[in-house]
Amino acid sequence: MASLHDKGVRFDTTLAPDAPAMLLAAEQPQGITFRVGFRNFYTLTRYNRSPLYSMTVTDLGAELVKRASTAPEPAAAAAKP
């Protein structure tokens, strides 16, 4: 992470400066976007080597967390007679 910061890459994290991190570029409809990959990104690429796959899994996970935090409480189950 320290080497990315030294090159001007700015991102928020609580990880130590010596934690492994990598900069990724991804073509999106609105243009190229950049992401910082940490150990969890590396772990995903052990299953499927494609960085695009790992970014998609990360985006899906973030969307699920977002929806779960904004979802209304489920209605109480009706009592069975």
Contacts in CASP RR format, 6 or more apart in sequence:
PFRMAT RR
TARGET T0000
AUTHOR 0000-0000-0000
METHOD contacts of the structure
MODEL  1
MASLHDKGVRFDTTLAPDAPAMLLAAEQPQGITFRVGFRNFYTLTRYNRS
PLYSMTVTDLGAELVKRASTAPEPAAAAAKP
1 13 0 8 1.000
1 15 0 8 1.000
1 16 0 8 1.000
1 17 0 8 1.000
1 18 0 8 1.000
1 19 0 8 1.000
1 20 0 8 1.000
1 21 0 8 1.000
1 36 0 8 1.000
2 17 0 8 1.000
2 18 0 8 1.000
4 11 0 8 1.000
4 21 0 8 1.000
4 23 0 8 1.000
4 36 0 8 1.000
5 17 0 8 1.000
9 23 0 8 1.000
9 34 0 8 1.000
9 36 0 8 1.000
11 36 0 8 1.000
13 19 0 8 1.000
13 36 0 8 1.000
13 38 0 8 1.000
15 21 0 8 1.000
15 38 0 8 1.000
19 38 0 8 1.000
19 39 0 8 1.000
20 38 0 8 1.000
20 39 0 8 1.000
20 42 0 8 1.000
21 36 0 8 1.000
21 37 0 8 1.000
21 38 0 8 1.000
22 36 0 8 1.000
22 37 0 8 1.000
22 41 0 8 1.000
22 42 0 8 1.000
23 34 0 8 1.000
23 35 0 8 1.000
23 36 0 8 1.000
23 37 0 8 1.000
24 34 0 8 1.000
24 35 0 8 1.000
24 36 0 8 1.000
24 37 0 8 1.000
24 41 0 8 1.000
24 51 0 8 1.000
24 55 0 8 1.000
25 32 0 8 1.000
25 33 0 8 1.000
25 34 0 8 1.000
26 32 0 8 1.000
26 33 0 8 1.000
26 34 0 8 1.000
26 35 0 8 1.000
26 51 0 8 1.000
26 52 0 8 1.000
26 55 0 8 1.000
35 55 0 8 1.000
40 58 0 8 1.000
41 54 0 8 1.000
41 58 0 8 1.000
44 53 0 8 1.000
44 54 0 8 1.000
44 57 0 8 1.000
44 58 0 8 1.000
45 51 0 8 1.000
45 53 0 8 1.000
45 54 0 8 1.000
48 54 0 8 1.000
END
